Amino acid sequence: MNNIQIKLCRSLIGRNPKQIKTAHALGLKKINQIVIKEENAVLKGMLNIIKHLISINKNF
């Protein structure tokens, strides 16, 4: 499968606990932190929960 580059662009302060736990499960704890994950259905669901906090790059 393809890899996706995920960058945390917005702060987690004051967010819903579910959104904070999702970001931490992806390995995102600090602003501008970047992780690379393999694309799958579970990952897409997690990204949908925090889509307003992140930027996604599929072509890196």
DSSP file (Angstrom, degrees, kcal/mol; ACC not computed):
  #  RESIDUE AA STRUCTURE BP1 BP2  ACC     N-H-->O    O-->H-N    N-H-->O    O-->H-N    TCO  KAPPA ALPHA  PHI   PSI    X-CA   Y-CA   Z-CA
    1    1 A M              0   0    0      0, 0.0     2,-0.2     0, 0.0    39,-0.1   0.000 360.0 360.0 360.0 172.5    0.0    0.0    0.0
    2    2 A N        -     0   0    0     37,-0.1    37,-3.4    36,-0.1     2,-0.3  -0.474 360.0-124.1 -85.7 156.1    1.0    3.7   -0.2
    3    3 A N  E     -A   38   0A   0     35,-0.2     2,-0.4    55,-0.2    35,-0.2  -0.738  18.9-153.3 -97.5 150.6    2.5    5.7    2.6
    4    4 A I  E     -A   37   0A   0     33,-3.1    33,-2.5    -2,-0.3     2,-0.6  -0.982   7.7-142.8-125.0 134.7    1.0    8.9    3.8
    5    5 A Q  E     -AB  36  57A   0     52,-2.6    52,-2.7    -2,-0.4     2,-0.4  -0.873  21.1-167.6 -96.6 124.8    2.8   11.8    5.5
    6    6 A I  E     -AB  35  56A   0     29,-3.0    29,-2.4    -2,-0.6     2,-0.4  -0.950   5.1-171.2-118.8 130.4    0.8   13.4    8.3
    7    7 A K  E     -AB  34  55A   0     48,-2.5    48,-2.2    -2,-0.4     2,-0.7  -0.982  22.1-133.5-124.5 129.7    1.7   16.7    9.9
    8    8 A L  E     + B   0  54A   0     25,-2.0    24,-3.6    -2,-0.4    25,-0.3  -0.730  32.5 167.3 -80.9 114.3    0.0   18.1   13.0
    9    9 A C        +     0   0    0     44,-2.3     2,-0.3    -2,-0.7    45,-0.2   0.722  55.6  51.7-102.1 -27.8   -0.7   21.8   12.2
   10   10 A R  S    S-     0   0    0     43,-2.0    22,-0.1     1,-0.1    43,-0.1  -0.814  88.6 -99.7-115.7 154.3   -3.1   22.9   15.0
   11   11 A S        -     0   0    0     -2,-0.3    -2,-0.1     1,-0.1    -1,-0.1  -0.291  13.8-143.4 -70.6 152.5   -2.7   22.6   18.7
   12   12 A L    >   +     0   0    0     17,-0.2     3,-1.7     3,-0.1     2,-0.2   0.454  62.5 121.3 -91.6  -3.6   -4.4   19.8   20.8
   13   13 A I  T 3  S+     0   0    0      1,-0.3     3,-0.1     7,-0.0    -2,-0.1  -0.430  83.0   7.1 -65.6 128.7   -5.1   22.2   23.7
   14   14 A G  T 3  S+     0   0    0      1,-0.3    -1,-0.3    -2,-0.2     2,-0.1   0.551  98.9 135.3  79.3   8.4   -8.8   22.4   24.5
   15   15 A R    <   -     0   0    0     -3,-1.7    -1,-0.3     1,-0.1    -3,-0.1  -0.414  67.7 -81.6 -86.0 164.4   -9.8   19.7   22.0
   16   16 A N    >>  -     0   0    0      1,-0.1     4,-1.9    -2,-0.1     3,-0.8  -0.381  40.4-121.8 -58.5 136.8  -12.1   16.8   22.6
   17   17 A P  H 3> S+     0   0    0      0, 0.0     4,-2.5     0, 0.0     5,-0.2   0.823 112.7  58.3 -55.0 -32.2  -10.4   14.0   24.5
   18   18 A K  H 3> S+     0   0    0      1,-0.2     4,-1.9     2,-0.2     5,-0.1   0.891 106.4  47.9 -64.5 -38.7  -11.2   11.6   21.6
   19   19 A Q  H <> S+     0   0    0     -3,-0.8     4,-2.3     2,-0.2    -1,-0.2   0.889 111.5  50.0 -68.8 -39.3   -9.3   13.8   19.2
   20   20 A I  H  X S+     0   0    0     -4,-1.9     4,-2.3     2,-0.2    -2,-0.2   0.928 111.7  47.7 -64.7 -45.1   -6.3   14.1   21.5
   21   21 A K  H  X S+     0   0    0     -4,-2.5     4,-2.2     1,-0.2    -1,-0.2   0.868 111.1  51.9 -64.7 -36.5   -6.2   10.3   22.0
   22   22 A T  H  X S+     0   0    0     -4,-1.9     4,-1.4     2,-0.2    -1,-0.2   0.927 110.3  47.8 -65.4 -44.9   -6.4    9.8   18.2
   23   23 A A  H  <>S+     0   0    0     -4,-2.3     5,-2.9     1,-0.2     4,-0.5   0.910 113.0  48.6 -62.2 -42.5   -3.5   12.2   17.6
   24   24 A H  H ><5S+     0   0    0     -4,-2.3     3,-1.0     1,-0.2    -1,-0.2   0.870 107.0  55.8 -66.4 -36.2   -1.4   10.5   20.2
   25   25 A A  H 3<5S+     0   0    0     -4,-2.2    -1,-0.2     1,-0.3    -2,-0.2   0.812 106.8  50.9 -65.4 -29.3   -2.2    7.1   18.8
   26   26 A L  T 3<5S-     0   0    0     -4,-1.4    -1,-0.3    -3,-0.2    -2,-0.2   0.573 123.9-107.3 -81.2  -9.5   -0.9    8.3   15.4
   27   27 A G  T < 5S+     0   0    0     -3,-1.0     2,-0.6    -4,-0.5    -3,-0.2   0.646  76.4 135.3  92.0  17.1    2.3    9.5   17.2
   28   28 A L      < +     0   0    0     -5,-2.9    -1,-0.3    -6,-0.2    -2,-0.2  -0.885   5.7 137.7-104.0 114.2    1.5   13.2   16.9
   29   29 A K        +     0   0    0     -2,-0.6     2,-0.3     1,-0.2   -17,-0.2   0.600  59.9  49.3-125.5 -25.4    2.1   15.2   20.1
   30   30 A K  S >  S-     0   0    0    -19,-0.1     3,-1.6   -18,-0.0   -22,-0.3  -0.882  89.4 -96.4-121.2 151.1    3.7   18.4   19.1
   31   31 A I  T 3  S+     0   0    0     -2,-0.3   -22,-0.2     1,-0.3     3,-0.1  -0.371 110.3  18.7 -62.5 142.4    2.8   21.0   16.5
   32   32 A N  T 3  S+     0   0    0    -24,-3.6     2,-0.3     1,-0.3    -1,-0.3   0.538  88.7 144.3  69.6  11.1    4.6   20.6   13.2
   33   33 A Q    <   -     0   0    0     -3,-1.6   -25,-2.0   -25,-0.3     2,-0.4  -0.623  35.9-153.5 -77.5 138.4    5.5   17.0   14.1
   34   34 A I  E     +A    7   0A   0     -2,-0.3     2,-0.3   -27,-0.2   -27,-0.2  -0.938  15.5 178.3-119.2 135.6    5.5   14.7   11.0
   35   35 A V  E     -A    6   0A   0    -29,-2.4   -29,-3.0    -2,-0.4     2,-0.5  -0.953  19.3-142.6-129.5 153.7    4.8   10.9   10.9
   36   36 A I  E     +A    5   0A   0     -2,-0.3     2,-0.3   -31,-0.2   -31,-0.2  -0.977  26.0 175.3-118.1 124.4    4.7    8.6    8.0
   37   37 A K  E     -A    4   0A   0    -33,-2.5   -33,-3.1    -2,-0.5     2,-0.4  -0.885  34.8-106.2-127.4 156.5    2.1    5.8    8.1
   38   38 A E  E     -A    3   0A   0     -2,-0.3     2,-0.3   -35,-0.2   -35,-0.2  -0.686  43.2-112.2 -82.7 134.4    1.0    3.1    5.7
   39   39 A E        +     0   0    0    -37,-3.4     2,-0.3    -2,-0.4   -37,-0.1  -0.483  55.5 137.4 -72.7 128.6   -2.4    3.8    4.2
   40   40 A N     >  -     0   0    0     -2,-0.3     4,-2.0   -39,-0.1     5,-0.2  -0.934  65.3 -90.3-156.4 177.5   -5.3    1.5    5.3
   41   41 A A  H  > S+     0   0    0     -2,-0.3     4,-1.7     1,-0.2     5,-0.1   0.869 122.2  52.3 -65.6 -38.2   -8.9    1.7    6.3
   42   42 A V  H  > S+     0   0    0      1,-0.2     4,-1.9     2,-0.2    -1,-0.2   0.922 109.8  49.3 -64.0 -44.1   -8.2    2.1   10.0
   43   43 A L  H  > S+     0   0    0      1,-0.2     4,-2.6     2,-0.2     5,-0.2   0.895 107.5  54.6 -63.2 -40.7   -5.8    5.0    9.4
   44   44 A K  H  X S+     0   0    0     -4,-2.0     4,-1.7     1,-0.2    -1,-0.2   0.883 107.8  50.1 -61.8 -38.2   -8.4    6.8    7.1
   45   45 A G  H  X S+     0   0    0     -4,-1.7     4,-1.2     2,-0.2    -1,-0.2   0.891 111.2  48.4 -66.1 -39.6  -10.9    6.6   10.0
   46   46 A M  H  X S+     0   0    0     -4,-1.9     4,-1.2     1,-0.2     3,-0.3   0.897 110.9  50.5 -67.0 -40.4   -8.4    8.1   12.4
   47   47 A L  H  < S+     0   0    0     -4,-2.6    -1,-0.2     1,-0.2    -2,-0.2   0.840 104.9  58.1 -66.7 -32.5   -7.5   10.9   10.0
   48   48 A N  H >< S+     0   0    0     -4,-1.7     3,-0.7     1,-0.2    -1,-0.2   0.843 102.1  55.2 -65.5 -33.1  -11.2   11.7    9.5
   49   49 A I  H 3< S+     0   0    0     -4,-1.2    -1,-0.2    -3,-0.3     3,-0.2   0.866 122.0  26.7 -67.7 -36.6  -11.6   12.3   13.2
   50   50 A I  T >X S+     0   0    0     -4,-1.2     3,-2.0     1,-0.1     4,-0.8   0.010  79.9 125.8-116.8  28.1   -8.7   14.9   13.3
   51   51 A K  T <4 S+     0   0    0     -3,-0.7     3,-0.3     1,-0.3    -1,-0.1   0.759  72.7  56.6 -60.8 -25.8   -8.9   16.2    9.7
   52   52 A H  T 34 S+     0   0    0     -3,-0.2    -1,-0.3     1,-0.2    -2,-0.1   0.539 108.5  47.9 -82.3  -6.6   -9.2   19.8   10.9
   53   53 A L  T <4 S+     0   0    0     -3,-2.0   -44,-2.3   -44,-0.1   -43,-2.0   0.542 109.5  52.1-106.6 -11.3   -6.0   19.6   12.9
   54   54 A I  E  <  -B    8   0A   0     -4,-0.8     2,-0.4    -3,-0.3   -46,-0.2  -0.736  62.3-138.9-125.5 166.2   -3.6   18.0   10.3
   55   55 A S  E     -B    7   0A   0    -48,-2.2   -48,-2.5    -2,-0.2     2,-0.4  -0.983  21.8-151.2-122.8 143.7   -2.3   18.3    6.8
   56   56 A I  E     -B    6   0A   0     -2,-0.4     2,-0.5   -50,-0.2   -50,-0.2  -0.936  10.4-171.3-120.0 134.0   -1.9   15.2    4.7
   57   57 A N  E     +B    5   0A   0    -52,-2.7   -52,-2.6    -2,-0.4     3,-0.2  -0.966  10.6 172.2-126.4 114.1    0.6   14.7    1.9
   58   58 A K  S    S+     0   0    0     -2,-0.5     2,-0.8     1,-0.2   -55,-0.2   0.713  74.2  57.9 -90.9 -23.0    0.3   11.6   -0.2
   59   59 A N              0   0    0      1,-0.2    -1,-0.2   -54,-0.1   -55,-0.1  -0.728 360.0 360.0-111.4  81.8    2.9   12.5   -2.8
   60   60 A F              0   0    0     -2,-0.8    -1,-0.2    -3,-0.2    -2,-0.1   0.381 360.0 360.0-120.5 360.0    6.2   13.0   -0.9
